[in-house]
């Protein structure tokens, strides 16, 4: 019987590595680093709609 390595979470902020089963998630389901509190949320979309006139898409 072979043993599989568990998935791990690698924090981009503090370089901690932890088993993914021991890492908490926020209310939206995004991972939160147990050491530094880094939250892996998606980057906000950059929209240029404010620069365009309302009828530019029509």
PDB file of N, CA, C and O in Angstrom, chain B, residues numbered from 101:
ATOM      1  N   UNK B 101       0.845  -1.175   0.000  1.00  0.00           N
ATOM      2  CA  UNK B 101       0.000   0.000   0.000  1.00  0.00           C
ATOM      3  C   UNK B 101       0.891   1.240   0.000  1.00  0.00           C
ATOM      4  O   UNK B 101       1.780   1.362   0.842  1.00  0.00           O
ATOM      5  N   UNK B 102       0.663   2.150  -0.927  1.00  0.00           N
ATOM      6  CA  UNK B 102       1.484   3.351  -1.014  1.00  0.00           C
ATOM      7  C   UNK B 102       0.904   4.482  -0.163  1.00  0.00           C
ATOM      8  O   UNK B 102      -0.296   4.539   0.104  1.00  0.00           O
ATOM      9  N   UNK B 103       1.778   5.356   0.240  1.00  0.00           N
ATOM     10  CA  UNK B 103       1.365   6.508   1.028  1.00  0.00           C
ATOM     11  C   UNK B 103       1.416   7.743   0.152  1.00  0.00           C
ATOM     12  O   UNK B 103       2.407   7.982  -0.538  1.00  0.00           O
ATOM     13  N   UNK B 104       0.341   8.537   0.179  1.00  0.00           N
ATOM     14  CA  UNK B 104       0.301   9.767  -0.605  1.00  0.00           C
ATOM     15  C   UNK B 104       0.610  10.945   0.298  1.00  0.00           C
ATOM     16  O   UNK B 104       0.186  10.980   1.453  1.00  0.00           O
ATOM     17  N   UNK B 105       1.348  11.906  -0.228  1.00  0.00           N
ATOM     18  CA  UNK B 105       1.613  13.118   0.531  1.00  0.00           C
ATOM     19  C   UNK B 105       0.361  13.973   0.565  1.00  0.00           C
ATOM     20  O   UNK B 105      -0.336  14.105  -0.441  1.00  0.00           O
ATOM     21  N   UNK B 106       0.072  14.555   1.728  1.00  0.00           N
ATOM     22  CA  UNK B 106      -1.093  15.423   1.867  1.00  0.00           C
ATOM     23  C   UNK B 106      -0.836  16.745   1.162  1.00  0.00           C
ATOM     24  O   UNK B 106       0.310  17.173   1.026  1.00  0.00           O
ATOM     25  N   UNK B 107      -1.897  17.381   0.718  1.00  0.00           N
ATOM     26  CA  UNK B 107      -1.771  18.690   0.094  1.00  0.00           C
ATOM     27  C   UNK B 107      -1.340  19.703   1.144  1.00  0.00           C
ATOM     28  O   UNK B 107      -1.722  19.606   2.310  1.00  0.00           O
ATOM     29  N   UNK B 108      -0.544  20.670   0.721  1.00  0.00           N
ATOM     30  CA  UNK B 108      -0.069  21.674   1.659  1.00  0.00           C
ATOM     31  C   UNK B 108      -0.420  23.080   1.175  1.00  0.00           C
ATOM     32  O   UNK B 108      -0.599  23.323  -0.018  1.00  0.00           O
ATOM     33  N   UNK B 109      -0.510  23.985   2.129  1.00  0.00           N
ATOM     34  CA  UNK B 109      -0.707  25.400   1.848  1.00  0.00           C
ATOM     35  C   UNK B 109       0.635  26.078   2.030  1.00  0.00           C
ATOM     36  O   UNK B 109       1.255  25.945   3.084  1.00  0.00           O
ATOM     37  N   UNK B 110       1.097  26.805   1.017  1.00  0.00           N
ATOM     38  CA  UNK B 110       2.348  27.551   1.077  1.00  0.00           C
ATOM     39  C   UNK B 110       2.019  29.035   1.008  1.00  0.00           C
ATOM     40  O   UNK B 110       1.575  29.530  -0.028  1.00  0.00           O
ATOM     41  N   UNK B 111       2.236  29.742   2.110  1.00  0.00           N
ATOM     42  CA  UNK B 111       1.896  31.165   2.184  1.00  0.00           C
ATOM     43  C   UNK B 111       2.889  31.999   1.386  1.00  0.00           C
ATOM     44  O   UNK B 111       4.098  31.871   1.583  1.00  0.00           O
ATOM     45  N   UNK B 112       2.397  32.855   0.485  1.00  0.00           N
ATOM     46  CA  UNK B 112       3.296  33.707  -0.287  1.00  0.00           C
ATOM     47  C   UNK B 112       3.855  34.883   0.517  1.00  0.00           C
ATOM     48  O   UNK B 112       4.817  35.518   0.086  1.00  0.00           O
ATOM     49  N   UNK B 113       3.271  35.177   1.666  1.00  0.00           N
ATOM     50  CA  UNK B 113       3.720  36.313   2.477  1.00  0.00           C
ATOM     51  C   UNK B 113       4.807  35.932   3.474  1.00  0.00           C
ATOM     52  O   UNK B 113       5.825  36.617   3.568  1.00  0.00           O
ATOM     53  N   UNK B 114       4.600  34.837   4.225  1.00  0.00           N
ATOM     54  CA  UNK B 114       5.556  34.497   5.286  1.00  0.00           C
ATOM     55  C   UNK B 114       6.282  33.184   5.047  1.00  0.00           C
ATOM     56  O   UNK B 114       7.058  32.749   5.898  1.00  0.00           O
ATOM     57  N   UNK B 115       6.045  32.543   3.907  1.00  0.00           N
ATOM     58  CA  UNK B 115       6.726  31.307   3.506  1.00  0.00           C
ATOM     59  C   UNK B 115       6.491  30.123   4.437  1.00  0.00           C
ATOM     60  O   UNK B 115       7.300  29.196   4.467  1.00  0.00           O
ATOM     61  N   UNK B 116       5.395  30.139   5.200  1.00  0.00           N
ATOM     62  CA  UNK B 116       5.075  28.983   6.032  1.00  0.00           C
ATOM     63  C   UNK B 116       4.429  27.917   5.144  1.00  0.00           C
ATOM     64  O   UNK B 116       3.744  28.234   4.172  1.00  0.00           O
ATOM     65  N   UNK B 117       4.653  26.680   5.487  1.00  0.00           N
ATOM     66  CA  UNK B 117       4.042  25.563   4.781  1.00  0.00           C
ATOM     67  C   UNK B 117       3.284  24.745   5.802  1.00  0.00           C
ATOM     68  O   UNK B 117       3.854  24.333   6.813  1.00  0.00           O
ATOM     69  N   UNK B 118       1.997  24.501   5.552  1.00  0.00           N
ATOM     70  CA  UNK B 118       1.167  23.778   6.502  1.00  0.00           C
ATOM     71  C   UNK B 118       0.252  22.821   5.750  1.00  0.00           C
ATOM     72  O   UNK B 118      -0.106  23.081   4.601  1.00  0.00           O
ATOM     73  N   UNK B 119      -0.132  21.711   6.391  1.00  0.00           N
ATOM     74  CA  UNK B 119      -1.088  20.798   5.743  1.00  0.00           C
ATOM     75  C   UNK B 119      -2.394  21.537   5.460  1.00  0.00           C
ATOM     76  O   UNK B 119      -2.887  22.271   6.317  1.00  0.00           O
ATOM     77  N   UNK B 120      -2.944  21.355   4.294  1.00  0.00           N
ATOM     78  CA  UNK B 120      -4.157  22.095   3.915  1.00  0.00           C
ATOM     79  C   UNK B 120      -5.336  21.789   4.830  1.00  0.00           C
ATOM     80  O   UNK B 120      -6.254  22.601   4.940  1.00  0.00           O
ATOM     81  N   UNK B 121      -5.326  20.651   5.477  1.00  0.00           N
ATOM     82  CA  UNK B 121      -6.428  20.306   6.380  1.00  0.00           C
ATOM     83  C   UNK B 121      -6.377  21.089   7.684  1.00  0.00           C
ATOM     84  O   UNK B 121      -7.369  21.126   8.412  1.00  0.00           O
ATOM     85  N   UNK B 122      -5.238  21.719   7.998  1.00  0.00           N
ATOM     86  CA  UNK B 122      -5.125  22.472   9.240  1.00  0.00           C
ATOM     87  C   UNK B 122      -5.188  23.977   9.029  1.00  0.00           C
ATOM     88  O   UNK B 122      -5.004  24.737   9.979  1.00  0.00           O
ATOM     89  N   UNK B 123      -5.446  24.422   7.800  1.00  0.00           N
ATOM     90  CA  UNK B 123      -5.484  25.841   7.489  1.00  0.00           C
ATOM     91  C   UNK B 123      -6.935  26.324   7.530  1.00  0.00           C
ATOM     92  O   UNK B 123      -7.815  25.700   6.936  1.00  0.00           O
ATOM     93  N   UNK B 124      -7.187  27.448   8.238  1.00  0.00           N
ATOM     94  CA  UNK B 124      -8.563  27.968   8.302  1.00  0.00           C
ATOM     95  C   UNK B 124      -8.971  28.676   7.012  1.00  0.00           C
ATOM     96  O   UNK B 124      -8.128  29.081   6.211  1.00  0.00           O
ATOM     97  N   UNK B 125     -10.271  28.813   6.834  1.00  0.00           N
ATOM     98  CA  UNK B 125     -10.837  29.507   5.678  1.00  0.00           C
ATOM     99  C   UNK B 125     -11.753  30.612   6.172  1.00  0.00           C
ATOM    100  O   UNK B 125     -12.350  30.490   7.243  1.00  0.00           O
ATOM    101  N   UNK B 126     -11.874  31.697   5.401  1.00  0.00           N
ATOM    102  CA  UNK B 126     -12.765  32.779   5.801  1.00  0.00           C
ATOM    103  C   UNK B 126     -14.203  32.441   5.424  1.00  0.00           C
ATOM    104  O   UNK B 126     -14.474  31.356   4.910  1.00  0.00           O
ATOM    105  N   UNK B 127     -15.120  33.364   5.679  1.00  0.00           N
ATOM    106  CA  UNK B 127     -16.545  33.111   5.447  1.00  0.00           C
ATOM    107  C   UNK B 127     -16.895  32.910   3.977  1.00  0.00           C
ATOM    108  O   UNK B 127     -17.946  32.351   3.662  1.00  0.00           O
ATOM    109  N   UNK B 128     -16.025  33.360   3.077  1.00  0.00           N
ATOM    110  CA  UNK B 128     -16.258  33.164   1.647  1.00  0.00           C
ATOM    111  C   UNK B 128     -15.549  31.929   1.104  1.00  0.00           C
ATOM    112  O   UNK B 128     -15.692  31.597  -0.073  1.00  0.00           O
ATOM    113  N   UNK B 129     -14.792  31.253   1.949  1.00  0.00           N
ATOM    114  CA  UNK B 129     -14.117  30.033   1.535  1.00  0.00           C
ATOM    115  C   UNK B 129     -12.695  30.225   1.059  1.00  0.00           C
ATOM    116  O   UNK B 129     -12.111  29.302   0.491  1.00  0.00           O
ATOM    117  N   UNK B 130     -12.116  31.404   1.276  1.00  0.00           N
ATOM    118  CA  UNK B 130     -10.736  31.644   0.887  1.00  0.00           C
ATOM    119  C   UNK B 130      -9.802  31.274   2.032  1.00  0.00           C
ATOM    120  O   UNK B 130     -10.133  31.484   3.199  1.00  0.00           O
ATOM    121  N   UNK B 131      -8.654  30.733   1.706  1.00  0.00           N
ATOM    122  CA  UNK B 131      -7.696  30.275   2.701  1.00  0.00           C
ATOM    123  C   UNK B 131      -7.096  31.459   3.449  1.00  0.00           C
ATOM    124  O   UNK B 131      -6.874  32.524   2.872  1.00  0.00           O
ATOM    125  N   UNK B 132      -6.830  31.256   4.767  1.00  0.00           N
ATOM    126  CA  UNK B 132      -6.206  32.268   5.616  1.00  0.00           C
ATOM    127  C   UNK B 132      -4.985  31.638   6.267  1.00  0.00           C
ATOM    128  O   UNK B 132      -5.090  30.575   6.879  1.00  0.00           O
ATOM    129  N   UNK B 133      -3.830  32.280   6.141  1.00  0.00           N
ATOM    130  CA  UNK B 133      -2.589  31.754   6.711  1.00  0.00           C
ATOM    131  C   UNK B 133      -2.706  31.699   8.233  1.00  0.00           C
ATOM    132  O   UNK B 133      -3.081  32.694   8.853  1.00  0.00           O
ATOM    133  N   UNK B 134      -2.395  30.563   8.842  1.00  0.00           N
ATOM    134  CA  UNK B 134      -2.493  30.448  10.297  1.00  0.00           C
ATOM    135  C   UNK B 134      -1.407  31.210  11.044  1.00  0.00           C
ATOM    136  O   UNK B 134      -1.515  31.393  12.256  1.00  0.00           O
ATOM    137  N   UNK B 135      -0.356  31.662  10.346  1.00  0.00           N
ATOM    138  CA  UNK B 135       0.743  32.365  11.002  1.00  0.00           C
ATOM    139  C   UNK B 135       0.607  33.880  10.864  1.00  0.00           C
ATOM    140  O   UNK B 135       0.601  34.593  11.867  1.00  0.00           O
ATOM    141  N   UNK B 136       0.498  34.378   9.631  1.00  0.00           N
ATOM    142  CA  UNK B 136       0.498  35.826   9.415  1.00  0.00           C
ATOM    143  C   UNK B 136      -0.876  36.415   9.117  1.00  0.00           C
ATOM    144  O   UNK B 136      -1.044  37.634   9.147  1.00  0.00           O
ATOM    145  N   UNK B 137      -1.863  35.563   8.830  1.00  0.00           N
ATOM    146  CA  UNK B 137      -3.206  36.059   8.551  1.00  0.00           C
ATOM    147  C   UNK B 137      -3.453  36.442   7.105  1.00  0.00           C
ATOM    148  O   UNK B 137      -4.504  36.998   6.787  1.00  0.00           O
ATOM    149  N   UNK B 138      -2.500  36.155   6.215  1.00  0.00           N
ATOM    150  CA  UNK B 138      -2.675  36.437   4.789  1.00  0.00           C
ATOM    151  C   UNK B 138      -3.936  35.741   4.282  1.00  0.00           C
ATOM    152  O   UNK B 138      -4.136  34.554   4.540  1.00  0.00           O
ATOM    153  N   UNK B 139      -4.773  36.463   3.574  1.00  0.00           N
ATOM    154  CA  UNK B 139      -5.990  35.898   3.006  1.00  0.00           C
ATOM    155  C   UNK B 139      -5.851  35.824   1.496  1.00  0.00           C
ATOM    156  O   UNK B 139      -5.616  36.839   0.841  1.00  0.00           O
ATOM    157  N   UNK B 140      -5.992  34.642   0.948  1.00  0.00           N
ATOM    158  CA  UNK B 140      -5.833  34.436  -0.492  1.00  0.00           C
ATOM    159  C   UNK B 140      -7.136  34.750  -1.208  1.00  0.00           C
ATOM    160  O   UNK B 140      -7.857  33.848  -1.632  1.00  0.00           O
ATOM    161  N   UNK B 141      -7.428  36.033  -1.338  1.00  0.00           N
ATOM    162  CA  UNK B 141      -8.636  36.456  -2.041  1.00  0.00           C
ATOM    163  C   UNK B 141      -8.270  36.857  -3.459  1.00  0.00           C
ATOM    164  O   UNK B 141      -7.122  37.215  -3.723  1.00  0.00           O
ATOM    165  N   UNK B 142      -9.223  36.802  -4.369  1.00  0.00           N
ATOM    166  CA  UNK B 142      -8.918  37.193  -5.746  1.00  0.00           C
ATOM    167  C   UNK B 142      -8.655  38.692  -5.844  1.00  0.00           C
ATOM    168  O   UNK B 142      -9.196  39.478  -5.066  1.00  0.00           O
ATOM    169  N   UNK B 143      -7.838  39.075  -6.788  1.00  0.00           N
ATOM    170  CA  UNK B 143      -7.548  40.489  -7.015  1.00  0.00           C
ATOM    171  C   UNK B 143      -8.790  41.163  -7.578  1.00  0.00           C
ATOM    172  O   UNK B 143      -9.506  40.564  -8.380  1.00  0.00           O
ATOM    173  N   UNK B 144      -9.055  42.397  -7.173  1.00  0.00           N
ATOM    174  CA  UNK B 144     -10.228  43.097  -7.713  1.00  0.00           C
ATOM    175  C   UNK B 144     -10.080  43.310  -9.209  1.00  0.00           C
ATOM    176  O   UNK B 144      -8.982  43.555  -9.708  1.00  0.00           O
ATOM    177  N   UNK B 145     -11.197  43.213  -9.920  1.00  0.00           N
ATOM    178  CA  UNK B 145     -11.168  43.417 -11.369  1.00  0.00           C
ATOM    179  C   UNK B 145     -10.918  44.878 -11.671  1.00  0.00           C
ATOM    180  O   UNK B 145     -11.475  45.772 -11.035  1.00  0.00           O
ATOM    181  N   UNK B 146     -10.081  45.094 -12.641  1.00  0.00           N
ATOM    182  CA  UNK B 146      -9.842  46.467 -13.092  1.00  0.00           C
ATOM    183  C   UNK B 146     -10.791  46.745 -14.229  1.00  0.00           C
ATOM    184  O   UNK B 146     -10.706  46.128 -15.291  1.00  0.00           O
ATOM    185  N   UNK B 147     -11.691  47.673 -14.005  1.00  0.00           N
ATOM    186  CA  UNK B 147     -12.678  47.994 -15.019  1.00  0.00           C
ATOM    187  C   UNK B 147     -12.437  49.387 -15.562  1.00  0.00           C
ATOM    188  O   UNK B 147     -12.176  50.320 -14.802  1.00  0.00           O
ATOM    189  N   UNK B 148     -12.520  49.527 -16.844  1.00  0.00           N
ATOM    190  CA  UNK B 148     -12.349  50.831 -17.456  1.00  0.00           C
ATOM    191  C   UNK B 148     -13.704  51.445 -17.782  1.00  0.00           C
ATOM    192  O   UNK B 148     -13.773  52.408 -18.545  1.00  0.00           O
ATOM    193  N   UNK B 149     -14.780  50.909 -17.220  1.00  0.00           N
ATOM    194  CA  UNK B 149     -16.118  51.405 -17.522  1.00  0.00           C
ATOM    195  C   UNK B 149     -16.301  52.837 -17.062  1.00  0.00           C
ATOM    196  O   UNK B 149     -17.110  53.561 -17.643  1.00  0.00           O
ATOM    197  N   UNK B 150     -15.575  53.274 -16.034  1.00  0.00           N
ATOM    198  CA  UNK B 150     -15.680  54.653 -15.570  1.00  0.00           C
ATOM    199  C   UNK B 150     -15.076  55.609 -16.590  1.00  0.00           C
ATOM    200  O   UNK B 150     -15.426  56.789 -16.620  1.00  0.00           O
ATOM    201  N   UNK B 151     -14.186  55.114 -17.411  1.00  0.00           N
ATOM    202  CA  UNK B 151     -13.543  55.954 -18.408  1.00  0.00           C
ATOM    203  C   UNK B 151     -14.336  56.041 -19.710  1.00  0.00           C
ATOM    204  O   UNK B 151     -14.086  56.915 -20.540  1.00  0.00           O
ATOM    205  N   UNK B 152     -15.289  55.134 -19.880  1.00  0.00           N
ATOM    206  CA  UNK B 152     -16.080  55.097 -21.106  1.00  0.00           C
ATOM    207  C   UNK B 152     -17.422  55.783 -20.891  1.00  0.00           C
ATOM    208  O   UNK B 152     -17.889  55.918 -19.760  1.00  0.00           O
ATOM    209  N   UNK B 153     -18.019  56.202 -21.954  1.00  0.00           N
ATOM    210  CA  UNK B 153     -19.362  56.763 -21.854  1.00  0.00           C
ATOM    211  C   UNK B 153     -20.339  55.613 -21.703  1.00  0.00           C
ATOM    212  O   UNK B 153     -20.034  54.499 -22.129  1.00  0.00           O
ATOM    213  N   UNK B 154     -21.519  55.845 -21.105  1.00  0.00           N
ATOM    214  CA  UNK B 154     -22.492  54.775 -20.883  1.00  0.00           C
ATOM    215  C   UNK B 154     -22.929  54.087 -22.171  1.00  0.00           C
ATOM    216  O   UNK B 154     -23.298  52.913 -22.127  1.00  0.00           O
ATOM    217  N   UNK B 155     -22.904  54.765 -23.314  1.00  0.00           N
ATOM    218  CA  UNK B 155     -23.347  54.162 -24.563  1.00  0.00           C
ATOM    219  C   UNK B 155     -22.216  53.550 -25.371  1.00  0.00           C
ATOM    220  O   UNK B 155     -22.434  53.132 -26.508  1.00  0.00           O
ATOM    221  N   UNK B 156     -21.014  53.489 -24.814  1.00  0.00           N
ATOM    222  CA  UNK B 156     -19.864  52.960 -25.555  1.00  0.00           C
ATOM    223  C   UNK B 156     -20.022  51.488 -25.906  1.00  0.00           C
ATOM    224  O   UNK B 156     -19.470  51.030 -26.907  1.00  0.00           O
ATOM    225  N   UNK B 157     -20.768  50.742 -25.096  1.00  0.00           N
ATOM    226  CA  UNK B 157     -20.947  49.324 -25.362  1.00  0.00           C
ATOM    227  C   UNK B 157     -22.104  49.015 -26.283  1.00  0.00           C
ATOM    228  O   UNK B 157     -22.276  47.870 -26.700  1.00  0.00           O
ATOM    229  N   UNK B 158     -22.906  50.027 -26.609  1.00  0.00           N
ATOM    230  CA  UNK B 158     -24.081  49.785 -27.435  1.00  0.00           C
ATOM    231  C   UNK B 158     -23.753  49.741 -28.886  1.00  0.00           C
ATOM    232  O   UNK B 158     -24.643  49.545 -29.714  1.00  0.00           O
TER     233      UNK B 158
END
